Amino acid sequence: MSGWHVSAQGALEQIDDLNKRIAALSEESARAELGKLGAASFIRWFLAARPRPISPLSAMTVEDYIKQMLAMGWGRAEAERAFPGHPGLREAPSGPARGAEVRSDR
């Protein structure tokens, strides 16, 4: 998606009309079955509009994954590692760290 490809001789070459190439890939992969292993399924997932599932083999969206991890109480660090800076993490309170003592006498 950078606008470059490696030629048969191993040199980097700029792709002419990148948008046309992406549109062609999108059209070619549109019939690929989601959730199945394969290049066409991966391309379909990669080019899909957001929100999209967290991976080509999942039906869970990023938003649902973050909500689930935060609901567990201990999954925030994993959600931040997987999706740093995601708006769903900025809006959610962090709460006390796992195992932290919460004092109510203050």
N, C-alpha and C positions, 0 to 999 in steps of 0.2 A: 504494500500500500504506500510505499515511499516514492513511487514514480521511477524506480530503477529496476533493472533485471540483470542477470548475469548471462552474457552471450555464450554461444557455443565455444568461443575461444577463451572463456573465463574472464572476460573484461566486463566492467560495469558499464551499462548503457542506459541512457534515459529512455523511458517508455513514451512513445508518441501517443497522444490522445488517451491519457490515463482514464478519464471518465468513461470513454467508450469501452475500454478493456474491462473496467469494473462492471459496467452495465451488462456486457456479454457474459462475464462470470456469474453475475446474479441471475441472469436468464437461464444459463446452462444448469445452474445448481437449484433452481426453483422447484424442480420435481423431485429432488433428493429427499429421502425420508429422514425426518428429524429423529434424533435419538439413536441413530445407527452409526456404526463406525464406517468411515470412508471420507475421502477427500471432498466429494460433492456435499455431503452433510456438514462437514466442517466449514466449507466456504459459505453455504447457506446460513449457518449460524453466525459466522463472522460478519457477514454483510447485513444481517437482520437489523431492523430498526430497534432502538432501545425503547422500553426495557426488553431485554432478551434473557433467556435462561443463563444461569451461572456458568454452564459449560455446554458443549454440543450434545452431551449425553444426559442432560438433566432437564426437567420441566420447571424447576424452581427458579424464580427470578432473583436477582441480586437483592432487591428490596425485601422479599420474603425471607431470604437467607439471613440478612442482617437482623430483621425482626426476631427470627427464631433464635439466633445466637444471643441477642440481648435478653430475650425472655428466659434463657437458661441461667442467666446471672453470672456465668463465668466465661461466656463466649465472646466478650467484647474484644479482647486482644486478638483472637483469631479473625474476627470480622474486620478489624482495623488492618491486620496484616494482609488479608486477601483483597480488601477494597479500600485502601488508604484515601482519606479525604472525601469519602462518599457522603452526600448530604444526610442520609439516614443516620450516620454516626455523629454528625454535628448536632442534630436535633435531639438525640437521645441522651438522657442524663447518664453519667458513668456510675453513680452509686458507689458504695463502699467496696473496696477490694475484697476479694474472696478471703475469708478468714479474719478480716479486720474487725476489731471490736467497735461497736457503735455505742456511744455514751448518750444517755438521755438526761443527765443531771446538769446540763449546761443551759 
